[in-house]
Structure formats: structure tokens, C-alpha cells
Amino acid sequence: MATEKTDVVIVGVGATGGILAAELAKAGMKVIGLERGPRHKTADFAAQDELRYFQRQDLRPDPKRQPVTWRPNANTRAVPMAPLNYGNQVGGGTVHYGAVSWRFHESDFRVRSQSIERYGASAIPEDCSVIDWPMSYADLEPYYDRVEYEIGVSGKAGNLKGRKIEGGNIFEAPRQREFPLPPLFVDNSARIFEAGARKLGYHPFPTPRAILSEPYKGRPACAYCGFCSTFGCHVGAKSSILVTTIPEADATGNFKLVTGAMCYRVNSDNSGRVTGVSYYGPDNSDNTIEAEIVILSPFIYDVVRLLLLSKTNRFPDGLANSNGHLGRHIMTHIGGRVFAAFDDRYVNMYMGPTAQKHTVDDFNGDNFDHGGLGFILGAQISVQGPGFDAGPIAASVGMPPPPGIPNWGKPYRDFIRKYFARHASINAQTDNLPFADQMIDLDPNVRDAWGLPAPRITYDWRRPNEQKGVAFIQEKLEQVGHAMGATHVWRAPLSQGAPGPHTQGGTRMGNDPRTSVVNRYSQSWDIPNLFIVGSSTHPSMSGFNPTLTIQALAYMSADAIVNRYRKNPGLLA
Ligand SMILES: Cc1cc2nc3c(=O)[nH]c(=O)nc-3n(C[C@H](O)[C@H](O)[C@H](O)COP(=O)(O)OP(=O)(O)OC[C@H]3O[C@@H](n4cnc5c(N)ncnc54)[C@H](O)[C@@H]3O)c2cc1C
């Protein structure tokens, strides 16, 4: 068994771990990053292999080696989920994500208080466990700004220091300055969507994306190839952690990256501190790293599992779990999708970055009056490629035909032939409230390739608040489709809502150590030299994608570690 010593060990070098690695190494700390997957190069993605990256989803964890199981409730036996697409390489999910990069709304940080103030206490479902974030949007704003400028995000401001700007998202929270880069080119689907949404009185705008619209920091602009979500970028225009902060960490000389390293335990001593981690190397060697600070950023399924696997006599229920909240209050985007097909025009959805090309935010969060609707929260509405993650040739795969057309044989072929280039998909990511019994624990029946119990998810989105919200948003999606002038408008079947790469919660942050796992700096209440960073810390979610927020939180944690914790180790106030 090999043992190494360092200042900081980071488990999982993805969207958040890669930021912490760069920031702490730049501050002179010796950092070791453990990543279970490989390190790719931009050149590796030159082939744009749809079979490999879209059909076989080569950049996600192998479900046979790394299963995650799911059951709708505690009375059911969990089964391995359909392959779950999340991070599994240096850069994590950002290598193959859609790069849509949202700041959350001001109200997203205070869902509980704001809903009670505006609609009364009965607006929150009785068994819902939502708490406010231990920070406001204004507290996080400097870090949102930081990540947008560090990695390069393209977009148009809709609210500059409180001044609303048409053409940007007028519902966004105030930002202090413009995006570092102008929006990406608007394609035909976005133009048609924009016109339809404006007819209905909504406020469409180009979606902010961590994809370069112009050359930035030595990287080239987007080539609009369409091989985007689920693919690595073949020119390095996607601002993934692989091409942004990892090279910065390398340049310090203080960062050591170990790939093929599967962390299986966080080690602790009887003083109540963590002492480091143990991991299996690619050659199955068993290794230990001793560190002053342990940072866990392996995404939520693995972070909960690791903490539960690390139980000791002193921490019999797992680390950071003295109050029983570890693994609980998970949430995910539910969805809602409508297709619009046109007899009289081409849409050419397969061109350009695929995810959420153009958006309206009128029905998201608390941007509209929910009085009398019977639900709180909502969703952004965007036009995008039909499969959430489709490349150009596979564009039709995610589109079930409209009612009356079978999904096989000649009628199906005729349908696809006619509408392949003449359809759009209008999507929503309806958000979901937290409940204590929506949770992750260890599966007693299923193990991974290393012999470790698989993470088991217990989750079912079909609660009254969520069902009403989804039904409301689906109607809006259809209205937009008709306003776009489509000949056919039809709904995609709703998913069963099983978790995916936008899952949040499980180690939530809060102001109260009795009801949360970490504080606002993502520091464990129980163990001050343990930081848990990522979307697992979100106490509530947003109708927006999570990654820019978790990256802003990573910069906030890095700042707190470098400028405060390092000088005075202990619980940060
Ligand atoms: C196809 C796809 C499209 C997406 N599109 C968007 C989008 O448009 N916008 C958006 O905001 N978000 C999007 N996401 C989600 C986004 O990728 C995640 O929010 C983000 O990557 C999470 O960051 P993280 O640091 O928590 O985890 P990750 O980025 O997943 O990084 C965690 C890393 O930890 C490693 N790891 C896990 N367990 C261990 C272990 N035990 N030992 C060692 N290493 C370990 C993993 O291999 C992984 O590389 C998308 C995700 C996918 C898969």
C-alpha cells in the first residue's frame, strides 16, 4: 500500500473539483486530484463519432461497472437505472455537457420565505422539507461574475445593475457587468421560436452558454458543428474544465492529477477530523493519501455513497451525518417537451450547439403569479435539439412521431424523411421541491466493479405540486408551438422522472447544523476540514441548469479556504 502526504486532496476532478484544484494550487497549496476516469485531449474528439458518443454515450460511467439503482419508493426493490449520463473523466460532466450556463434567480435562494410571503404558508406542501439557502443571490454574484469571466460564457445581459435590457433575460437577477462574450449566433429554430414567443407577449432571448462566440484566452470560437452535448468539443470552444482550469492548475507546479483512481473511503481519526482518503489505482493497487483538507466533489451519487461508506465507531452513520440528513432532500428536473413540425419551412435543428438554444423565462421560478394555480416554482422554456443530447445525424432519434403515426415501418420512414429538417423541440425543465424521503443510500443488493455497494436512489416526482406544475408548463409549450406556426404540435411522453445529471441535494447547505449537512462554504458542520462541493449542497433547485451555480459556489469555497480557513482552521462563520 502506497501512502502520500499533501495539503489538499480533491476527490473527483470535474466541474467543481477542477476549479478548486486551480484556485488552491495557485494559492501555493499542494493539491492532489483523484479522478476515476481518464484525461482526454481536445484532439481525441476530432472524429465526432456519433455511434461512440451519442448512441453509446462513451463519456458517461459504464453502467455495468458503475451501476446506480433506483426505486420509486421504499417499498420497492431498486433496479439498476438505464445508463445514467454524468461525469466520468477529468473535467467531469463539463466535457460533454450542453454548456448552458445560468445564474439562479434571487427567489431561487429563498423559495421557502418568498413562497410564504407571497402566497401564504399553505403554498408549501405539508411534508416538503424546503429551507432557504444560507446566502442570497447578492452574496454569490461576485462568484458568478468570476466563473463567467474565468471560463468564458457567451450571452446578453437582461438586467445590468437593475436596468432591464430587452433582448436579454429581463427576469435575470441584477448582474454587475455584461457577459465576457456576445451571444452565439442565433439559428433558424431560435428565430422561429423568438417570433412565436413574442406573439404571445413573452420575452425570448439567446441562452447563455459556456461556449465561445469569439476567440477567448487562447481558445477559438465555436465552429457550429452540432456535435456538442454528449460530445467533447473538437476545437476546444466549449469552456469545459478540461480546457480552462485544469491547464491553470498544471501550470502552478503544485497540482498532481491521478487518473484511474477510484476513491473508496474518506479516513478519519478519533479527534473528529478527516485525515485523508483511500483509493484503488488503475492496477487495483490500494493507496492512501494523507491530507490536511479533504474536498469531495465526485457528484451527488458518489459523494453520498463515499460518506456512508466511511463510517467509523466515532461516525457510525457515515461522515457528516450526525443529524441524519445525509442523502436526503434530493431533487431533479422533471421535464415537459413538445414537438413542432412545419410543412412550409426548414428548421435545421441539427446545426450549432444543441442544448437550449433560445429561451423564455416568463414561467420560471417566481417570475409569474402562482395565485390560485395550486403549485409553486416553474420552468424555463427553450427550443433545442430533439433528443436532449443529440448530434446532427441522431437528431431524429429523440423524437417520437405524433399520435396516429407508428414509430416503425414505412409511415415512420416517410415521417422522418419529411420532417427531419423541419421540426423543433420545445423543452422545459420543471423544477421539483425537496422531500426528506427523496433520497440516496447504499444498495444492499447491487455492487460495482470494485465490490462497493451501488448508490440507491429512492425518488418519485409525481407529487401534487409537481404534477400541477408540469401540466401548466406543457400547455405553455403547446401554445408556443402553435404560435411558431407549426403544422403539427404534439407532446412527448413524460419521463418517469428518474434522476440524471441535474440531480441536486443530498448534502444540503443551511444556516442550521441541525437541519443541514454543510454551511454556506460547503464545509461540513461535523468535520471542519471536510468540504463537500457540488449540486449536492443545493437546499432547493431552480428551473435552470445547475452548473454555473455550483461553479460559483466552488470559487466561493476556494476563496474561503485560501483567505480564511488556511489562516485559522476551524468552522467558518
Ligand atoms: C450530457 C450532459 C449534458 C449536460 N448539460 C448541462 C448544461 O447544459 N448545463 C448545465 O448547467 N449542466 C449540464 N449538465 C450537468 C453538469 O455536467 C453537472 O452539473 C456538472 O458536471 C456537475 O459537476 P460536479 O463537479 O459536481 O461533478 P462532475 O462534473 O460529474 O465531476 C465529478 C467527477 O468525479 C469523478 N468521480 C466520481 N466518483 C469518484 C470516486 N469515487 N473517485 C474518484 N473520482 C470520482 C467522476 O468521474 C467525475 O469526473 C449536463 C450533464 C450531462 C451528462
The ligand as a Gaussian input file, in Angstrom:
#p B3LYP/6-31G(d) Opt

LIG

0 1
 C      -24.942000      15.165000     -21.383000
 C      -24.973000      16.186000     -20.308000
 C      -25.408000      17.490000     -20.586000
 C      -25.419000      18.447000     -19.575000
 N      -25.749000      19.734000     -19.902000
 C      -25.699000      20.694000     -18.960000
 C      -25.928000      22.046000     -19.300000
 O      -26.166000      22.383000     -20.467000
 N      -25.884000      22.971000     -18.317000
 C      -25.644000      22.635000     -17.015000
 O      -25.670000      23.522000     -16.146000
 N      -25.367000      21.353000     -16.669000
 C      -25.382000      20.384000     -17.601000
 N      -25.071000      19.093000     -17.270000
 C      -24.763000      18.780000     -15.859000
 C      -23.302000      19.070000     -15.492000
 O      -22.455000      18.271000     -16.257000
 C      -23.121000      18.817000     -13.998000
 O      -23.952000      19.713000     -13.286000
 C      -21.689000      19.044000     -13.528000
 O      -20.742000      18.401000     -14.319000
 C      -21.562000      18.550000     -12.091000
 O      -20.316000      18.942000     -11.599000
 P      -19.583000      18.144000     -10.429000
 O      -18.253000      18.755000     -10.238000
 O      -20.473000      18.056000      -9.245000
 O      -19.485000      16.665000     -10.978000
 P      -18.788000      16.147000     -12.313000
 O      -18.542000      17.239000     -13.259000
 O      -19.611000      14.994000     -12.760000
 O      -17.382000      15.631000     -11.794000
 C      -17.277000      14.606000     -10.844000
 C      -16.068000      13.761000     -11.188000
 O      -15.810000      12.899000     -10.077000
 C      -15.363000      11.649000     -10.570000
 N      -15.627000      10.649000      -9.501000
 C      -16.838000      10.222000      -9.067000
 N      -16.677000       9.350000      -8.070000
 C      -15.337000       9.207000      -7.870000
 C      -14.559000       8.443000      -6.949000
 N      -15.121000       7.661000      -6.015000
 N      -13.191000       8.533000      -7.015000
 C      -12.604000       9.350000      -7.948000
 N      -13.312000      10.102000      -8.847000
 C      -14.668000      10.035000      -8.784000
 C      -16.174000      11.422000     -11.824000
 O      -15.528000      10.528000     -12.707000
 C      -16.291000      12.848000     -12.380000
 O      -15.311000      13.115000     -13.360000
 C      -25.037000      18.104000     -18.248000
 C      -24.583000      16.811000     -17.976000
 C      -24.551000      15.862000     -18.987000
 C      -24.044000      14.496000     -18.653000

